[in-house]
Amino acid sequence: MKQPGSTFDQMPRYVRVRSQPEDPFVEFDFAIGYPELFVELVLPHQAFKQFCASNHVQHMDAQMSEALDADARKWRYGETRDPD
């Protein structure tokens, strides 16, 4: 994962959408600098678009999301793979 910039304003901002496109609200994770440290937020679709634009966010790709999920599983269950 990328290392954050030298100042708060230069740190990358990340979003990971958790909801489905047809849902009335966008449920998403938002992180500044460190994708693994995030808050869960909910906004209407138009507000989400404005939020992303004003924060110049990077949408987490599948590889980044899987790395975060694997890390969460490791901390929760002591495993590095999906439990069966």
C-alpha positions in Angstrom: 0.0 0.0 0.0 1.1 3.5 -0.7 2.8 5.5 2.1 1.0 8.8 2.9 2.4 12.2 1.9 4.3 14.4 4.2 1.4 16.6 5.2 -2.2 15.9 6.1 -3.5 17.7 2.9 -1.2 15.5 0.8 -2.3 12.2 2.2 -4.3 10.1 -0.2 -8.0 9.5 0.5 -9.6 6.1 -0.1 -13.2 4.9 -0.4 -14.5 1.4 -0.6 -18.2 1.2 -1.5 -20.0 -1.5 0.5 -23.6 -1.0 -0.8 -25.2 -2.0 -4.1 -25.8 0.6 -6.8 -29.6 0.3 -6.5 -29.6 0.9 -2.7 -31.1 4.3 -1.7 -27.9 5.3 0.2 -24.2 4.7 -0.4 -22.5 2.8 2.4 -18.7 3.1 2.3 -15.4 3.0 4.1 -13.4 6.2 4.1 -9.7 6.4 4.9 -7.0 9.1 4.9 -3.4 8.0 4.4 -3.8 4.4 5.6 -6.5 2.4 3.9 -6.6 -0.1 6.8 -7.7 2.7 9.2 -11.2 3.7 8.1 -14.5 5.0 9.2 -17.8 3.7 7.9 -20.1 6.3 6.4 -23.5 6.5 4.7 -24.6 9.2 2.3 -27.2 9.8 -0.4 -25.9 9.1 -3.9 -25.5 12.8 -4.9 -23.8 13.7 -1.6 -21.4 10.7 -2.0 -20.4 12.0 -5.5 -19.7 15.5 -4.0 -17.8 14.0 -1.1 -15.6 12.0 -3.5 -15.0 15.0 -5.7 -14.1 17.4 -2.9 -11.8 14.8 -1.2 -10.1 13.7 -4.5 -10.6 10.1 -3.4 -9.1 7.0 -4.8 -11.5 4.0 -5.1 -10.0 0.9 -3.6 -9.5 -1.8 -6.2 -10.1 -5.5 -5.7 -6.5 -6.2 -4.8 -6.4 -3.5 -2.1 -9.8 -4.6 -0.8 -8.7 -8.3 -0.6 -5.5 -7.3 1.3 -7.6 -5.4 3.8 -10.1 -8.3 4.2 -7.2 -10.8 4.7 -5.7 -8.6 7.4 -9.1 -8.2 9.1 -9.6 -12.0 9.1 -6.1 -12.5 10.5 -6.8 -10.2 13.4 -10.3 -11.5 14.0 -9.8 -15.2 13.5 -6.0 -15.8 13.4 -6.4 -16.9 9.8 -5.0 -15.6 6.5 -7.6 -17.3 4.3 -11.4 -17.4 4.1 -12.9 -19.7 6.8 -14.8 -22.6 5.3 
